[in-house]
Amino acid sequence: MAEVLRAHKFKIVSTEIVADEVARIQQAILRGAAKARLVVTTGGTGIAARDVTPEATRPLCEKLIEGIAERMRSESAKKTAFAALSRGVCGIRSKTLIVNLPGSPSGAVDSLQAVIDQLLHAMDLLAGNTEHTSSAPSRD
């Protein structure tokens, strides 16, 4: 994931590993949102009892962006039928975009690659660049 983000000119300001507990995940997301315009989580998006990342993320978001999560699942479904079990969400908190990716390394990379252009455009919009053009999203 870091490689994909760096290839698209993202600077990684921090990484953390936290326990599969709603409060700890929320604290980590809030720390990330205080430092960055994009917070990416991995893991905890399945249906097992310990998979609580979406439950931790939803209450922190002012708006959910269902289309990004739908696109990740749709693209992942081309490679595995298990994509239908992913419950990851995407939303915004102030000017920060929060994205839940699956825990599988290949699933996380595939999901990120499927939506990277949409993430860039969403971040442009959150930064106040709301002029509509027919060109591709800015990568600056």
Residue, then its C-alpha position, 0 to 999 in steps of 0.5 A: m500500500a505504501e508503494v501505491l501511495r508513494a507512486h501517487k505522490f502521497k507522503i506517509v506521515s505515520t503508521e500504527i498497529v492497533a488492537d481490534e477494539v473500536a475505541r483503539i481504532q477510533q483513537a488511531i483514526l483521530r490521531g491520523a486525521a489530526k496529521a493528514r488529509l488521508v487516513v487509510t486503515t487495513g484489516g478488520t473489515g470482514i465478518a468475524a467477531r473481531d472485525v470492527t473497523p467499520e463500526a469504529t470508522r462510521p461514527l467518526c465520519e461526517k459523511l460516508i462515501e458509499g461509492i468508493a467502498e462499492r467500487m473497491r468491492s466491485e473491483s475485488a470481486k473480479k479476483t475473489a468471490f470473498a470480496a462480497l464479505s468486505r464491509g469496509v467504509c469510506g467517509i470524511r471527517s472535516k477535510t480528511l478522507i478515511v478509507n478502510l481497506p481489507g486486511s489481506p495485503s493483495g486485497a488492500v493493494d487491489s482495493l487501493q489501486a481501484v479507487i486511487d483516482q477517486l481518492l485524489h479527486a475527493m481530496d481536491l474537493l475537500a481542499g476547496n477545489t470544487e471547479h468542475t472540469s472534464s479532465a482527469p483529477s489533479r495529482d498535486 
